[in-house]
Amino acid sequence: MKSLKPIIFLLIIAVGCSSPEENNYNEYQGVWKRIGTIKYENQVAVDTFFFPEGKVIPNRREPEVSVTGARYKVYADGHTIWFYSRDGYDKGPDGYAKLTYSMRNDSLFETFKGGFWHDKFSKSPNINRLMNEGYKAKISIDGDIYTQVRMNPNGKFSYGEIYKRIDTYNVNPTNLTGTYNRVSTIRIRNGKKSDTIDWGSSTGKNIGAFQIVADSKRIWAFNFESLDSLGKDRNPGSVLLSNYKINGDIINDTLIWATNPARNTWSRIRNNKRTRNFELNDGKYGIITLDENKNGQIAIFEKQ
């Protein structure tokens, strides 16, 4: 266990002291990496556990045990995506959600309605309550460090999360910086555009695709049904985080982290790198995928 650092201690104090003047919520925009956990006893902070580089502490009751993994989230223009993936942990290696959010005073409100998430969360006993009530946390920020403490209905809390900003949003934007929802697919045959297919979305079936492109990194999440012969969905969805660079109409991605099996696919087949042509026209952003015969598609995202 490590002693509290001064900056974290100041943030801990802020959790218990509302700050009505703290209303520059653009400060929270950007991509964040989870770096540690604050432990409370009787709502008083008693210790902080910082994650080793490249690892997470999956069980708060065993802070001395860490496994390979990471947790990231992004806030941008009222949209958020968070995800985690880890190795060798018996409660499941992956989780993610795409939600909308708002911030008031020192409180964060995340809304599940209209979002989508890892299939396993649909079986959670808390999903109906979260759909109706959303998620609420106390938040505080100091530069590139922010803390988040989930508030229970009784007002009590035992643990807080510590994040470090790893990218800004709309501070040094590229021409792609923004939030985008998948709306359609344009088929390409022999190098020519053919028919356009709507990208269906249904919270009942937990289907969706969304990208948040920050200033140097992007997170994209997607979930769709892929039924086996017994009618069971084999696809729980995926989230990927990458560094990206733009060269003309080409976007180059270098993978930072992703859920399984996307992470394994990128590592095994692409050496964690990918290059795609893209189009940007009237608020719509299209990623082009073609084979050697110039057959493929354009995935169309609309700016939100």
C-alpha positions in Angstrom: 0.0 0.0 0.0 1.2 3.5 -0.8 0.6 6.6 1.2 -1.6 9.3 -0.2 0.1 11.7 -2.6 -0.7 15.4 -1.9 -2.6 15.9 -5.2 -4.8 12.9 -4.5 -5.4 14.1 -0.9 -6.7 17.4 -2.2 -9.1 15.6 -4.5 -10.3 13.3 -1.7 -11.2 16.4 0.4 -13.2 17.7 -2.6 -15.3 14.6 -2.7 -16.9 15.6 0.6 -17.1 19.3 -0.1 -19.4 20.3 -3.0 -18.0 23.0 -5.2 -20.8 24.9 -6.9 -18.2 27.2 -8.6 -16.6 24.1 -10.3 -18.5 24.3 -13.6 -15.9 24.3 -16.3 -16.9 20.8 -17.4 -14.7 21.0 -20.5 -11.9 20.3 -18.2 -13.1 16.7 -18.0 -13.1 16.2 -21.7 -10.5 13.9 -23.1 -9.2 10.3 -22.8 -8.4 9.0 -19.3 -6.5 6.0 -17.9 -7.4 4.4 -14.6 -4.3 4.6 -12.4 -5.5 3.7 -8.9 -8.0 3.2 -6.2 -8.8 5.2 -3.1 -10.0 3.2 0.0 -12.4 4.7 2.5 -13.4 3.6 5.9 -16.5 5.4 7.5 -16.3 7.7 4.4 -12.8 8.8 5.4 -9.9 8.1 2.9 -7.4 5.8 4.5 -5.2 4.6 1.7 -4.5 4.7 -2.1 -3.5 1.8 -4.3 -1.7 2.8 -7.5 -1.7 0.3 -10.4 1.7 -0.9 -11.6 2.5 0.1 -15.2 0.6 -2.1 -17.7 -1.4 -3.8 -14.9 -4.6 -3.3 -12.9 -5.7 -4.4 -9.4 -8.9 -6.3 -10.2 -9.9 -7.1 -6.6 -10.0 -4.2 -4.2 -9.8 -6.5 -1.2 -6.4 -7.9 -2.5 -4.5 -4.7 -3.5 -1.2 -6.6 -3.5 -2.4 -8.7 -6.5 -2.2 -7.2 -10.0 -2.7 -8.7 -13.5 -2.0 -7.5 -17.0 -4.7 -5.1 -18.1 -6.0 -1.6 -18.4 -9.1 0.6 -18.0 -9.8 3.6 -20.1 -12.6 6.1 -20.6 -13.4 9.2 -22.7 -15.7 12.2 -22.1 -16.6 14.3 -25.1 -19.6 16.5 -25.9 -22.0 14.6 -23.7 -20.8 11.2 -24.9 -18.7 8.7 -23.0 -17.2 5.3 -23.6 -15.4 3.3 -21.0 -13.9 -0.2 -21.2 -11.5 -2.5 -19.4 -9.7 -5.7 -20.4 -7.4 -7.9 -18.3 -5.8 -11.3 -18.3 -6.0 -14.1 -15.9 -8.9 -12.9 -13.7 -11.7 -15.4 -12.9 -14.6 -12.9 -12.9 -14.3 -12.1 -16.6 -11.6 -10.2 -18.6 -13.7 -7.6 -20.5 -16.3 -5.0 -20.0 -17.4 -1.8 -21.7 -20.3 0.6 -22.2 -21.2 3.5 -24.5 -23.4 6.0 -22.6 -24.3 9.7 -22.5 -23.5 12.0 -19.6 -24.0 15.3 -17.9 -22.2 17.1 -15.1 -23.6 19.4 -12.5 -21.7 21.0 -9.7 -19.5 18.1 -8.4 -21.6 15.3 -9.7 -21.5 13.1 -12.8 -24.6 11.5 -14.2 -24.3 8.8 -16.8 -27.4 7.6 -18.7 -27.8 4.1 -20.0 -30.9 4.8 -22.2 -29.9 4.8 -25.8 -26.5 3.3 -25.1 -25.0 -0.1 -25.5 -22.7 -2.3 -23.6 -21.0 -5.7 -23.2 -23.6 -8.5 -23.5 -22.8 -9.8 -20.1 -24.1 -6.6 -18.4 -27.6 -7.3 -19.9 -27.8 -10.2 -17.4 -26.8 -8.1 -14.5 -29.5 -7.8 -11.7 -28.7 -4.1 -11.6 -29.4 -3.4 -15.3 -33.1 -2.4 -14.9 -32.2 0.0 -12.1 -29.4 1.5 -14.2 -31.6 1.9 -17.2 -34.1 3.8 -15.1 -31.9 5.7 -12.7 -28.5 5.9 -14.5 -25.2 6.1 -12.7 -24.2 8.9 -10.3 -20.7 9.7 -8.9 -19.0 12.6 -7.1 -16.1 13.9 -9.2 -13.2 16.3 -8.7 -10.4 17.4 -11.0 -6.9 18.9 -10.6 -5.2 19.4 -14.0 -4.7 16.0 -15.6 -5.9 14.0 -12.6 -9.5 13.3 -11.7 -11.3 11.2 -9.1 -14.6 9.5 -9.3 -16.5 8.1 -6.3 -19.8 6.2 -6.9 -22.6 7.3 -4.6 -24.9 4.7 -3.3 -28.5 5.5 -2.6 -27.7 5.8 1.1 -25.0 8.3 0.4 -22.2 6.0 1.6 -19.1 5.0 -0.4 -16.1 2.7 0.2 -13.9 3.1 -2.9 -12.9 5.8 -5.4 -11.3 5.6 -8.8 -8.3 7.7 -9.9 -7.7 8.6 -13.5 -4.9 10.4 -15.4 -5.6 12.2 -18.7 -3.7 10.8 -21.7 -5.3 12.9 -24.4 -7.2 16.2 -24.8 -10.4 16.7 -26.7 -10.9 19.7 -29.0 -7.8 21.5 -27.6 -5.5 20.7 -30.5 -8.1 19.1 -32.8 -7.6 17.4 -36.1 -10.1 17.5 -38.8 -11.6 14.3 -37.4 -11.9 15.3 -33.8 -15.5 14.8 -32.7 -18.2 12.2 -31.7 -19.7 10.0 -34.4 -22.6 7.5 -34.5 -22.7 4.7 -37.1 -25.6 5.4 -39.5 -25.1 3.3 -42.7 -22.9 1.2 -44.9 -22.1 1.9 -48.5 -21.2 -1.2 -50.5 -18.4 -1.0 -53.1 -18.2 -3.4 -56.1 -15.4 -3.2 -58.6 -14.3 0.1 -57.1 -17.7 1.7 -57.5 -20.2 2.7 -54.8 -23.4 0.7 -55.0 -26.3 0.5 -52.6 -26.5 2.0 -49.1 -27.7 0.0 -46.1 -29.0 1.6 -42.9 -27.1 0.7 -39.7 -29.9 -0.5 -37.4 -29.8 0.4 -33.7 -32.0 -1.1 -31.0 -31.3 -0.9 -27.3 -33.5 -3.9 -26.9 -31.0 -5.9 -28.9 -28.1 -4.0 -27.6 -26.8 -3.0 -31.0 -24.7 0.1 -31.7 -21.5 1.5 -33.1 -19.9 4.8 -31.9 -16.5 6.6 -32.3 -15.1 9.3 -30.2 -12.1 10.9 -31.9 -10.0 12.9 -29.5 -6.9 15.1 -30.5 -4.4 12.2 -30.9 -6.3 9.1 -29.9 -9.7 7.5 -30.7 -11.9 5.0 -29.0 -14.5 3.1 -31.0 -17.1 0.7 -29.7 -19.4 -1.6 -31.5 -21.9 -4.4 -30.8 -24.1 -6.3 -33.2 -25.8 -9.7 -33.3 -23.9 -12.7 -34.8 -26.1 -15.7 -34.3 -24.9 -19.3 -34.3 -26.9 -22.3 -35.4 -28.8 -22.4 -32.2 -29.8 -18.7 -32.4 -27.4 -17.6 -29.7 -25.4 -14.3 -30.1 -21.7 -15.1 -30.3 -20.6 -11.4 -30.4 -20.4 -9.6 -27.0 -19.1 -6.5 -28.8 -15.7 -4.8 -28.8 -13.9 -1.5 -27.9 -10.5 -0.4 -29.2 -8.3 2.5 -28.2 -5.6 3.7 -30.6 -3.1 6.5 -31.4 -4.0 7.9 -34.8 -2.3 10.0 -37.4 -3.8 11.6 -40.5 -2.0 11.9 -43.8 -4.3 13.4 -46.4 -7.2 11.0 -46.8 -5.4 8.2 -44.9 -5.7 7.4 -41.2 -3.0 5.3 -39.5 -3.9 3.6 -36.2 -1.6 2.1 -33.7 -3.4 0.0 -31.1 -3.0 0.9 -27.4 -5.5 -1.5 -25.9 -8.7 -3.3 -26.7 -11.1 -5.9 -25.5 -10.7 -9.5 -26.4 -10.7 -10.9 -29.1 -10.0 -7.7 -31.0 -6.7 -7.1 -29.1 -5.5 -10.6 -30.1 -6.6 -10.1 -33.7 -4.7 -6.8 -34.0 -1.6 -8.3 -32.4 -1.6 -11.5 -34.4 -2.6 -10.3 -37.9 -1.9 -6.5 -38.0 1.1 -6.1 -35.7 -1.1 -3.6 -33.8 -1.2 -1.3 -36.8 -3.8 -0.5 -39.4 -4.1 1.9 -42.4 -7.4 3.0 -43.9 -8.6 5.6 -46.4 -11.4 7.8 -45.1 -13.9 10.4 -46.4 -15.1 13.4 -44.5 -18.1 15.2 -46.0 -20.8 17.4 -44.5 -20.5 16.0 -41.0 -20.3 12.4 -42.1 -17.1 10.4 -41.7 -16.6 7.2 -43.8 -13.9 4.5 -43.2 -13.1 2.6 -46.4 -12.3 -1.1 -46.5 -11.4 -2.7 -49.8 -10.0 -6.1 -50.9 -7.6 -6.7 -53.8 -10.5 -6.7 -56.2 -11.7 -3.3 -55.0 -14.7 -4.8 -53.4 -15.7 -3.8 -49.9 -17.6 -1.1 -48.0 -17.6 2.4 -46.5 -18.7 2.5 -42.9 -20.5 5.8 -42.5 -20.5 7.7 -39.2 -22.5 10.9 -38.6 -21.1 13.6 -36.3 -23.2 14.1 -33.2 
